[in-house]
Amino acid sequence: MRRSIAAVLAVAAVVASPAAGNQAQTPRVGGTVVFGVLESEPPCLNVLLAKCTERVEATLFIAEMVLQPAFDVGPEHTYRPRLVSRVEYTQRPPFMLTYHIRREARWSDGAPIRARDFVFTHRARVANSAGLPEPELEDLRRVRRVSAIDAKTVRVVLRSRFSSWRSLFANVLPSHALQGEDLTRIWTDRIDNPKTGRPIGSGPFLLESWERGRQLTLVRNPRYWGAHRAYLDRIVIRFRVESESPVDWFRNRELDVAWGVRGGVPELRREPGVKVLAGPSAGYQAFNFRIGPGGHPALRNKLIRRALAHGIDRAALVREVPGEINPSLRPLQSLLFLVQSPYYRPNWSGYSYRPALATRLLEQAGCRRGADSIYSCAGERLSLRFVTSAGNPNRARILSLVQAQLRRSGVEVVPIFAPPSTFLGTILESGEFDVALFGFFSAPNPTGNAVFGCGGSQNFTGYCQRLVTRDLDQADRILDARQQARVMNRADAQLARDVPALPVFQVPLATAVRDTVRNFAQSLNPLTNSENWWLER
């Protein structure tokens, strides 16, 4: 499912990290892995309904393992073909996408996956689009029609080009099972053929059972069409696994994998037979400077924003704040790409901690130091309201550190902690802040025009630069990922010169894995490669 770069208060996201275990060994078949997630239990499993998927990532994780997408997201946080072997597209009007479905792809009941399944899926998505996030609705509006060319070829005609086209068929539905059914009433607590009551799917696993309030069980699909059938017999998914003392779950043999561990990481690392995989997620933190009305007037001067960027020791922040989870974490050097992406370029690496340079830039901007060592710019004291959400110890620690760091450069930081609803719904929307610390989620196909384009729907800084807006709008219309990345990095380099925001670090994510679980590797969906997991016994 598509997500634009969006302001969020907390990110439950993605790691690209090494696999656990020795992959040179011969996989064994059989066994059950118990997989724990911190999220609440889904209300239902119908991927067409917003109420089943909104704010519940687990619904999407599970559904993707049962109902394969046209493209999934790999560890590099880029799209890769799954149900399709390739997609051809035209560069001139009429803009068309031609999907070639894999010849071997079939449903668990033996029926081949056909073009009519894609057509049915698109029509069902449009008919049940109420409540979907605006980015997904916009993508649907950009599609003129979807039609079957032959049994294994689908033609999508676009009203206009858009870079997120690979997310159009996030879960392909079985038309032969669902034709004529009320699609608002299916899959409340199962994913089955309503006509037979038997589980159905196209992925390596099928949904076997769901004990509400406790766990959901996936079972191997015996007719999976991929490179090989799943090695495991079952994956048991337990919800709302507490992270305060996750080591107890392993000591009691209640879990084999705990995804998204937030507390007790050092203790887990000392636990015999347990490995902790840690890496950067798909979420990142950034300082956002309010350039528009409501912010400190001095922030309209890019020299002052550059001074702030040199006065903040980002390397110290990543050492002292999230270091328990991932001590090797480094400052993020892009506002548009994640470090695991092949398109990541360190466009922001020039902003190292240089407090002496920060003071020179302030003086170059005409600011003068007062008797209390704080600068005044155009007669107004450089006292900045740094706002973030309350109840987040890491963000509180960050502001405490930054307060001390910027004081050395003659800038006063006034920390303000607002309730999450007030922070997002009032402060950011109104622009009544000087610097805001919050998180972004970076999609596999980021464009950034909503956040950094002139008048963007999530442009809380008020930044408006004509060339950046042009590049970001152009990037949103490029179908080829490499071509899009070139334009995006050009925009990111200009953002680094203008400094409307300062990237800090990607939110680290830790997953504890029992060392008997082999071939575990993480991606946007931590279950993505679950057909490759196996148990050493």
N, C-alpha and C positions, 0 to 999 in steps of 0.2 A: 504494500500500500504506500502511496506516495506521501512524503512529508516535505514541505518546504523548510528552508531555514527559518526557524520560528523561535520567538522568545519563550522560554520555559523556565520554571522555577526548579525543577528537578529532572534529571535525565536518567532513565533506565535504558541503557543502550548497549553498545556493541564493542566488542574487543576484536582486534586482529592480533593473535598471539600464537606462539608455537604450539603444536599439538602435544598432548601428553602421551608418553609411552614410546616404545621402540617400534617404529613403523616397519622395520625390516622383518619382524616376526610374521609367521603365517597366521592370519586371523582365524579365530575359533568361532564356530556357529553355536548360538544358544545363549540362554541366560537373560536376566532382567537388570536394567539399570534404573535406579530411583533418582529422579532429577528434581531438585527443589528450586522453586522460584519465589522471589520476595513479593510478587504481585498478588493482588486479590484474585479470587476465583472469578472466571468469566461468568456473566449472567446467562449467556447462551453462545452457540457456536455458528450462528448464521452469518457468514461473512458479508452478506448483502445489507445487513441492518446495522446502522450506526450504533444502536444501543448495545450491540454485542461486541463491538470493536473499539468504541471510543474509550480512550485512556486504559485499555486492557490489552497490552501487547501479547499476553499469553494466548489470546484467541487467535491472533495472526500467526504466532509461532506454530501452534498446533495445526491450524488449518493448512498451512503451507506444506506440512509433512504428509497431509492426506490429500489435499487438492493442489497439485503442482501449479506453479505460475509459468507464464511464458518465459520470464526471466527471473532469476533470483539474485541475491546479492552475496558476493564472495567475501573472503577475509580482507581483500584489498578495498572493500567498500565500493565496489563497482559492479554494475550489472553483468550477468553472464547468462547465456541461453540455457534454458532447462527443458521446457516442452518443445521448443523450436530448435531446428538445426541452424537456421539463419533467417535474417530479415533483410530484404532489399528495400531501398527507399529512393524516391525521385527527388532531385534537387530543384526542379522547376514545376510550376503549377501544371496540372493539379497534383498536389503533394499526396503521394500514396506510399503506404507501407505494405509489403507483401511478405506474410509470415509463412514459412515452410515448416509444418509440424513434423516432428520426427516420425519416421515410418513405423518404428517399433512401439511408439507410445500407445498405451491401452489402459482401459479402466480395469479395476480389480475383478469385474464380472466377465472379463474377456472382450468386451466391446472395444473397438479401436477408438482412440481419441481423434475426432474429426473436426473439420472446419466448422461444421454446424454447432459444435460445442462452443467455439469461440464466438460465433454470431449470437447464440443463445445467451452466453455470459454477458456480452455487451448490452443486449437488450434488457436483460434482467437488472443489470447495474443501473441503467438509465431509469428504468421503471421504479426502482427502489432507492433513488438517489437522495431522498429527503434526509436531511441531517448530516450528510457527508461534509467533511471540511471543505472550505472554499477552494483550495488548490485542486482537489480531486474533482469537484464540480466543474471547475474551469477546464480541466483536461477533457472531461466528457463533452463539454460544449464545443470543444475544438474538433471533435470527430463528426464528420458529415454522415458517413455510413460505414458499416462493416458487412462484408458479403463473402460467401464461399465461392472460390474459383473452381476448385475441385475438392475431392474428399480430404486432401491434406494440405490445401493452400487457402489462406485467408487474405483478403484484400481490405485494407483500411484506407479510406479516403478522408483526408483532413481538410477542415475549413482553413486552418492555418497551421504552420509548423510549431511544434513545441518539444523542448529537449527531454521532457520526462515521459515520452511515449512508451518507454520500456516498462513502465508500471501500469499500463492500461489493463493487462490481463493478469492481475495479481493472484487470482485463484480462478482457474478455468473449471466450469461446472459441467456435470454430466447431463446433457440435454435429454438423452433417452430416459433418464430416471426422473427428471424434474418437469418435463413437458406436461402442461395441464395442471400442475400443482399450484397451490397458493403459496408463493415463495415467501410470504411474510410469516408463515406458520411452520415452516420446516426447521429442522436442526436446532431444536430447543436444547436438547441434551444428548444429541448424537449426530453423526454425519452418515446418513444411510440413504438407500433407495426407498422413498416413501411407498413405492408400489409393492415392494417385497419385504421391507423392514430389515434388509440385510445391509451391513456396512458397505460403503462404496468409496473409492478413491483412486487417484492416479499416482500417489506417492509411495515411498518405501514402507509406510505404515498406514494402518487403518485404526479407526477409533473402536476399541473393544468395549469399554465400559467407563462410566463416570459415577463415582460415589461422591455426590455433592457434599461439600463441607470438608472433604478429605483429599481425594486424589482422582486423577483421570489416567486411564491406561490405553496406550497405543500398542497394537500388535503387528507383527510383521505381515506385510502384504505378500502373499505367496505368488502373485502374478505381476510383481513389479517388473517393469520393462527396462530399467536402467542397467548400468554396467554389471551390477550384481544385486541380488536380493539383500535385504538388511541382514547383518550377522546376528544381531540380537533377536531374541524372541519377542521381548516387550520393553517398552519404556514407561515407567510409572512417573507421572508428573504430580508433584505435591505443591500446593499453593500456600502462600503466606508463611513460608519458612522464615522464622525469625533470624535476624542477622546479629543480634547482640551477643549470643554465645553459640555460634555455628559449630564449634568444635564438639559440642555435646551430641549433635546430630550424627557426627561421624563416629564418635566413641560408642554410641548406642547402635551403630550399624543401621541407622534409619535412612541414610542418604549415601549415594555414590558420587553425586555432583551437586554442588550448591552454586547457582549462578547469581552473580551480582552481589557478592558478599561485601558488606560495608564495615563491619566491626570484627574484632578478634583475629585480624589477619596474621599478626606475629605468632599468636598462639596456634593458629592452624598450620603455619609453616613449621612449627616444632612437633606437630602431631605425626607419629609414625604412620607411614602408608598413605599420607595425604600430600598432594602437590597443590600449590597455589599458582595459577596462571594469571598474570596481570599484564595489562596493556592499555593503550589509549582507547577511549570509547568514541561514539559518534556524537557525543555532546562536548561542548567546550565553553569555557568561561571567558568573558571579555569585559573590559571597562569601556563604557559608551559615553562619549562626551556630548553634552547637550549644546549644540551649536545654534539651534533655533531659539525662538522666544521662550523665556522661562529659565534659561541657563545663565550662568555668569557671563557678562559681556566679553571678558577676556578670552573665553574659549572660542570666540569667532576667529581668533588669530591663530593660524596654523603653527607659528613659531612657538606659541605657548603650549599648544597641544603636543608638539614635538618635545618641548622641555619636560612635560609631564611623562612622556614615554621614556625619556632617558632618566628621569628621577625615580621611576618605579623599577625595583630590582625583581624582575619576573623570575629569574633563576632562583632567587631566595624563596619566592612564593611557592614554587613547585617543590623545593626541597623541604620546606617546613610544613606545608599544609597537607598535600595528599601523599607524602612520601611513604607512609606506612603501607599503602597498597602497592605503589610502584615507585621504588626509590630511584629508578633510572629515568623517570619522566623528565622531559625537557620542555622549555617554553614553546608554545605554538607560534610558528612564524608565518601564518597565513590566516586571513579572515574567511577564505572561501573553500579551501581544501583541507582535508585531514591528513595527518602524517602517514597513514597507511595507504593513502591513494597514490597511484603511479603518477598522478598529475600534480602532486604537491610540490610547490616551489617555496623556498624560504625567503619570501619577499620582505619579511619584517625583521630579518636577522640584523639589520643595522641598528636596531634599537636595543643596545646593551645598557647596563646600568652605569651611567656616567654623570653623577651629580654635579660635577664642575661644569660639564657641557650644558646641563640643564640650567644652571644659573646664568651662563653666558647667553643662552637663547632667550631667557627672560629679559635680560638687560638689553639684548638686541631688539626685543619687541617694545622697548621703552619702559619697562617696569623698573621700579626703584625699591630698594630694600628699606624697610622701616626700622625703628629702634628695637622692635621685638624680633627682628630678623625675618619677618614675613614681608614678601614683596607686595607692592601696590601697583596696579596697572591702570593707566588713565584715571588715577585718583581713587580707584576702588581696590580695597584690600583683597588679596588673592586667597580668600577663604572659601573653600569649595565643599559643597554638600555631596558627600559620597553616599549614595543610597543603595540599599540592597534589601532582600527579604529577611524578615526576622525568623528565628528558630533554626538557622543553619550555622552550626559551629564553625565550619570551614570558612564560610564567607565572613563571619565575625573576625576570625583570626586573620584573614586576608586584609580586611580594612585596618585592623590594629597594626599590622606590619607596614602597610602602605602609609599610614599616618606618620609613623616614625621615619620612613624612608623619605617622603616628600618634605618633611620638616627640615631635613638637611639641605634641601634645595630652596628653602624659603617659601614653601607652600603649606598652608594650613588645611588639614583635612578634618571635616566635621562629619563623623559617621552617623548615618540615620538608618534605623532598622524598622521597616514597615511590615505589617501583616501581609502575607502573600497576595491576598485579594486586593488590598489597597495598593500594593506595589505595582502589580500588573494592571489592575483595572482603573486606577486613578493617577498615580504618580507618572508612570511611563506614558500613558495616554495623554496626560495634560502637558507633559514636558516640564513639570516643575521639579527639576533636579539639575545638578551640575555634572555629576558623573554617576552612572548607574552600573552596578555589577550584576550581571545576570547571565544565564546560560542560553546557548543556541544548540539546536539539533541540526546537523548537516546531513542532508539527503545524499544518496549516491549520485544524484545529478544536480548539484547545487547551482543556483543561478544568482541569488543574492539581490535581485532587483527589488524585491519586496522590502528588504532591510536597508539597502544602501542606495537605491535608486531615488531620484527626485520624486517626492510624494508617495513613496512606497507605503503599502498598508501597514508595515511593521517598522517603518523608519522612525524610530523614537529619538534619534539624534537631531533630526532636522537637516542633516547633511544633504547637499544638492550640488553635484558636479556634473556638468553636461556630458563630458567624455565618458565618465564612469557609467552614467545612466545609459548612454548609447551602447557601450560595450555589454552591459548586463542585459539590456533588452535584446541585443543581438544574440547573446549567448542563449537566451531562452528560446530562440527560434532555430538553433542549430541542431540538426539530427545526429551528426557524427560526434562521438564523445571526445575524440582527440582534437578536432577543430574547435569544439566548444571550450575545451580546457585552455587552448592557446589564448582565446579571447578573455576567458575568466582570469587567467594569470596576468594579462595586461591590465585588467581592471584592478586586480589586487595590488599590483605594483603602484598604481596611481593612488589607491587607498592608503598605502603605506606612506606615500609622500604627503597626503592630506591629513592623515590620522584622525578620522572621525570616531574611531574606536581603537582599542589596543587589545589584541588577542593575548590571553594569559597562558592557559594550558587546556589540553583536552581532559575531560573528566576521566580519571582512572577507574577501571573496573576490574575486580578480582573474581575469579571463579575457583572454587576448591574442588579438586577431582581426586577421587581415590585412585591409587596408582595401579589398581587392577583394571581400570578402564583405559582402553587403548584407542588411539586415533581420535581423541577428542580435540576439536579445533573450533574456534569461535568466529562468528560472523554477525551480521545484523540480526539474524535469527540464530540463536545459539543451538538450535536443533538442525541447522541446515545440512550438516554432513553426517547426521545420525545413522544413516545406513552403513557408514564405515566404522562405527564404534563396535568394539568387541571386548570381551572379558577374558583376562588371563586368569586361569584357575590352577 
